[in-house]
Amino acid sequence: MSEAPALAFTGERFTTDCVREIWYEHWHRYAFASGIAGGKRVLDAACGEGYGSALLSRVAAEVVGVDIDANTIAHAQACYAGLPRLRFEQKDAATLGYAPASFDLVVSFETLEHLKAQEELVRGFSQVLTAGGALVISSPDKRTYSDATGFRNEFHVRELYREELLALLQPHFQHIRLYHQKLLFQSAIWTEDAAVDRGEAWTVTGADRDLVRSFDYEPIYYVAVCSNESLPTLLPKMSLFGDRQESVYAHYNHEIRKNMGAGARIAELEAELERLRDELESARAGVHSRASQGWFSWLTRNRTTK
């Protein structure tokens, strides 16, 4: 991998300078796709900075990363020059122009919501795939990403609800498995025995703390795996992602402890302020008392002399 100037983060495209939550979300999607990319011809549509295409190229037979922005593609070509089985091309993901059956796997993460031509995008993906090929595509859930939070992403043209996403995919793919994605802190218990299925998860719900044997959380993103034949056999029931430094939790823990320290200091300052207020009130009361006594003495003296 070659040195190249970093892309400025504008909020439209993820860059490798991004850290913590957004890094987990974006890298997890590519890590998830790498599990089924082995030995395949892969198209990374709207590849952006190129980090994900480079990651997939470690296991794929070939990876082509395409993006509509010329500067972004130039950066990817410079940054990842020399990596085998990887190339980048400037193309509009909605009008690819590749021959039918050119790829075994298409991945396109956080692309749909940036385009008006969503139907054209999905149709084009289905056309460039082989008969048994698969599409892995992600999109934020409008209900939780925007409606529930009031957040508006200026780069999103049209976000989709779950039903709208499925309605977009179903005319082009006979088999669809929909995954939920959301950043969570988990307590993890797992065996060292790699042969044992590790697919169990528990969620506590409601005031009565009922146990549900599932990941019962509202997603922020959907990740859909689509095919016109059987879905890839390597698809997991669950996929977890993190870094050895536990950077998201470490940042959270640091901020919580900093806030706790700040809270304790604020309590100390409030107590000191209350003490000073009491002293000021006492001083004012003393001044008022002395002034009253002085006035009374003056009045008494004047009455006596008269």
C-alpha positions in Angstrom: 0.0 0.0 0.0 1.4 3.4 -1.0 1.3 6.7 0.9 -1.3 9.1 -0.4 -2.7 12.4 0.9 -5.7 11.7 3.2 -9.2 12.5 1.9 -10.9 15.3 3.8 -13.8 14.0 5.8 -16.9 15.9 4.6 -19.5 13.6 6.1 -20.4 12.2 2.6 -17.8 9.4 2.5 -16.1 7.5 5.3 -12.3 7.9 5.5 -9.7 6.0 7.4 -9.2 8.9 9.7 -12.6 8.3 11.2 -12.5 6.5 14.6 -14.7 4.7 17.1 -18.4 4.3 16.3 -18.4 5.1 12.6 -15.2 3.1 12.1 -16.8 0.0 13.7 -20.0 0.3 11.6 -18.2 0.7 8.3 -15.4 -1.8 8.8 -17.9 -4.4 10.2 -19.8 -4.4 6.9 -16.7 -5.2 4.9 -15.6 -7.8 7.4 -19.0 -9.4 7.1 -18.7 -9.4 3.3 -15.2 -10.8 3.4 -16.6 -14.0 4.9 -18.3 -14.9 1.6 -15.9 -13.2 -0.8 -13.2 -15.9 -0.9 -12.2 -16.8 -4.4 -14.9 -14.6 -6.0 -14.9 -11.8 -8.5 -16.1 -8.9 -6.5 -17.5 -5.5 -7.4 -17.4 -2.8 -4.6 -19.9 -0.3 -5.9 -19.4 3.3 -4.5 -16.1 2.1 -2.9 -15.2 5.6 -1.6 -11.7 5.8 -0.1 -11.0 2.2 -1.1 -10.2 0.7 2.2 -13.0 -1.9 1.9 -12.0 -3.0 -1.6 -8.5 -3.5 -0.3 -9.8 -5.6 2.6 -11.9 -7.8 0.3 -8.9 -8.2 -2.1 -7.1 -10.2 0.6 -9.5 -13.1 0.0 -11.2 -12.5 -3.3 -10.0 -13.6 -6.8 -10.5 -10.1 -8.1 -11.9 -6.8 -6.7 -13.0 -3.8 -8.7 -13.8 -0.7 -6.8 -15.9 2.0 -8.5 -16.9 5.4 -7.4 -18.4 8.4 -9.2 -16.0 10.9 -7.8 -12.7 11.3 -9.8 -10.7 12.6 -6.9 -11.8 9.7 -4.6 -10.8 7.2 -7.3 -7.4 8.9 -7.8 -6.8 8.7 -4.1 -7.7 5.0 -4.0 -5.5 4.2 -6.9 -2.6 6.0 -5.3 -3.2 4.7 -1.8 -3.6 1.0 -2.7 -1.4 0.8 -5.7 0.5 -2.4 -6.0 -2.0 -4.6 -4.1 -2.7 -7.7 -6.2 -6.2 -8.6 -7.6 -7.4 -5.0 -7.0 -8.2 -2.1 -9.3 -10.3 1.1 -9.2 -12.4 2.7 -11.9 -14.4 5.9 -12.0 -18.0 4.9 -12.7 -21.5 5.8 -11.7 -22.8 2.8 -9.6 -26.3 3.3 -11.2 -25.0 3.0 -14.8 -22.1 0.5 -14.5 -21.8 -0.7 -18.1 -20.2 -4.1 -17.3 -21.2 -7.2 -19.2 -23.8 -9.5 -17.7 -22.4 -12.1 -15.3 -19.1 -10.2 -14.7 -19.1 -10.7 -11.0 -19.8 -13.3 -8.4 -20.4 -10.9 -5.6 -21.5 -7.2 -5.5 -21.2 -5.2 -2.3 -22.6 -1.7 -2.0 -22.6 -0.1 1.5 -24.4 3.1 2.4 -25.0 3.9 -1.3 -28.8 3.6 -1.8 -29.8 6.6 0.3 -27.4 8.9 -1.6 -29.2 8.3 -5.0 -32.5 9.0 -6.6 -31.9 6.2 -9.1 -32.4 3.5 -6.6 -34.3 1.1 -8.9 -31.7 1.5 -11.6 -28.9 0.8 -9.1 -30.4 -2.5 -7.9 -31.4 -3.6 -11.4 -27.9 -3.0 -12.6 -26.4 -5.0 -9.7 -28.7 -8.0 -10.6 -27.6 -7.8 -14.2 -23.8 -7.9 -13.6 -24.1 -10.9 -11.2 -23.6 -14.5 -12.3 -26.7 -16.8 -11.9 -25.6 -17.9 -8.5 -24.0 -14.6 -7.5 -25.0 -12.5 -4.4 -25.5 -8.9 -3.6 -24.7 -7.5 -0.1 -26.2 -4.1 0.3 -26.7 -1.8 3.3 -29.0 1.1 4.0 -30.0 3.1 7.1 -33.4 2.4 8.6 -35.3 5.7 8.1 -37.5 5.1 11.2 -34.6 4.8 13.7 -31.9 6.7 11.8 -33.9 9.9 11.2 -37.5 9.8 12.4 -36.8 8.8 16.0 -33.8 11.1 16.4 -34.8 14.1 14.3 -31.4 13.8 12.6 -31.1 14.9 9.0 -28.1 13.8 6.9 -27.6 16.5 4.2 -26.0 13.9 1.8 -29.0 11.5 1.9 -31.4 11.9 -1.0 -33.9 9.2 0.0 -33.8 7.0 3.0 -35.9 3.8 3.2 -38.1 2.1 5.7 -37.7 -1.7 6.0 -40.7 -2.4 3.8 -39.4 0.0 1.1 -36.0 -1.6 1.1 -37.5 -5.1 0.7 -39.9 -3.8 -2.0 -36.9 -2.5 -3.9 -34.9 -5.7 -3.7 -37.6 -8.4 -4.1 -38.4 -7.9 -7.8 -34.7 -8.6 -8.7 -33.8 -11.3 -6.2 -35.7 -14.5 -5.2 -33.8 -15.0 -1.9 -33.1 -12.3 0.6 -31.8 -12.5 4.2 -32.1 -9.2 6.1 -29.6 -8.5 8.9 -29.8 -5.7 11.5 -26.8 -3.6 12.4 -26.4 -1.4 15.4 -23.5 -0.5 17.7 -24.0 -2.1 21.1 -22.0 -2.8 24.3 -22.3 -6.5 24.9 -21.3 -8.9 27.7 -19.8 -11.7 25.8 -19.4 -15.3 26.9 -17.8 -17.7 24.5 -15.9 -21.1 24.5 -12.4 -21.6 23.2 -13.7 -24.6 21.3 -14.0 -23.3 17.7 -16.2 -26.3 16.7 -19.0 -25.2 19.0 -21.8 -23.0 17.5 -21.6 -19.6 19.2 -24.9 -18.3 18.0 -26.7 -17.7 21.3 -27.9 -14.3 22.4 -30.1 -13.0 25.2 -31.9 -9.7 25.6 -33.7 -8.4 28.7 -37.0 -6.6 27.9 -39.5 -4.6 29.9 -39.8 -3.6 33.5 -40.1 -7.2 34.6 -36.8 -8.0 33.0 -38.1 -10.8 30.8 -35.5 -12.8 29.0 -35.8 -13.1 25.2 -33.5 -15.5 23.4 -32.6 -13.1 20.5 -31.0 -9.8 19.7 -34.1 -7.8 20.3 -32.9 -4.3 19.4 -34.1 -1.7 16.9 -31.6 -1.5 14.0 -29.9 1.6 12.8 -28.9 0.0 9.5 -30.1 -3.0 7.4 -27.7 -5.2 5.6 -29.3 -7.4 3.0 -27.8 -10.5 1.3 -29.6 -11.2 -1.9 -29.4 -13.9 -4.6 -31.5 -15.5 -7.3 -30.2 -19.0 -6.2 -29.5 -20.3 -2.7 -27.9 -17.9 -0.4 -24.2 -18.3 0.4 -23.6 -21.2 2.8 -21.1 -19.3 4.9 -23.6 -16.7 6.1 -23.4 -16.4 9.9 -26.3 -16.2 12.3 -24.6 -13.4 14.1 -21.5 -11.3 13.4 -19.6 -9.2 16.0 -16.8 -6.7 15.3 -14.4 -4.8 17.4 -10.7 -3.9 18.0 -8.3 -5.3 20.5 -8.0 -1.9 22.1 -11.8 -1.7 22.6 -11.6 1.9 21.4 -15.3 2.6 21.5 -15.7 1.3 25.1 -12.4 2.9 26.1 -13.6 6.3 24.9 -17.0 5.8 26.5 -15.4 4.8 29.8 -13.0 7.7 29.7 -15.9 10.2 29.0 -18.0 8.7 31.8 -15.2 8.9 34.3 -14.4 12.4 33.2 -18.0 13.4 33.6 -18.2 11.7 37.0 -15.1 13.7 38.1 -16.6 16.9 36.7 -19.8 16.2 38.6 -17.9 15.7 41.8 -16.0 19.0 41.3 -19.3 20.8 40.4 -20.8 19.5 43.7 -17.8 20.8 45.6 -18.1 24.2 43.9 -21.8 24.4 44.6 -21.2 23.6 48.2 -18.5 26.3 48.4 -20.8 28.8 46.6 -23.6 28.0 49.2 -21.1 28.6 52.0 -20.0 31.9 50.5 -23.7 32.9 50.1 -24.3 32.2 53.8 -21.3 34.2 54.8 -22.4 37.1 52.6 -25.9 37.0 54.1 -24.5 36.9 57.6 -22.2 39.9 56.7 -25.1 41.8 55.3 -27.2 41.1 58.4 -24.3 42.3 60.6 -23.9 45.5 58.7 -27.7 46.1 58.8 -27.7 45.4 62.6 -24.8 47.8 63.2 -26.3 50.4 61.0 -29.6 50.1 62.9 -27.9 50.4 66.2 -25.9 53.5 65.0 -29.1 55.2 63.8 -30.9 54.5 67.0 -27.9 55.9 69.1 -27.8 59.1 67.0 -31.6 59.5 67.3 -31.4 59.0 71.0 -28.6 61.5 71.4 -30.4 64.1 69.4 -33.7 63.7 71.4 -31.7 64.1 74.6 -30.0 67.3 73.6 -33.4 68.8 72.6 
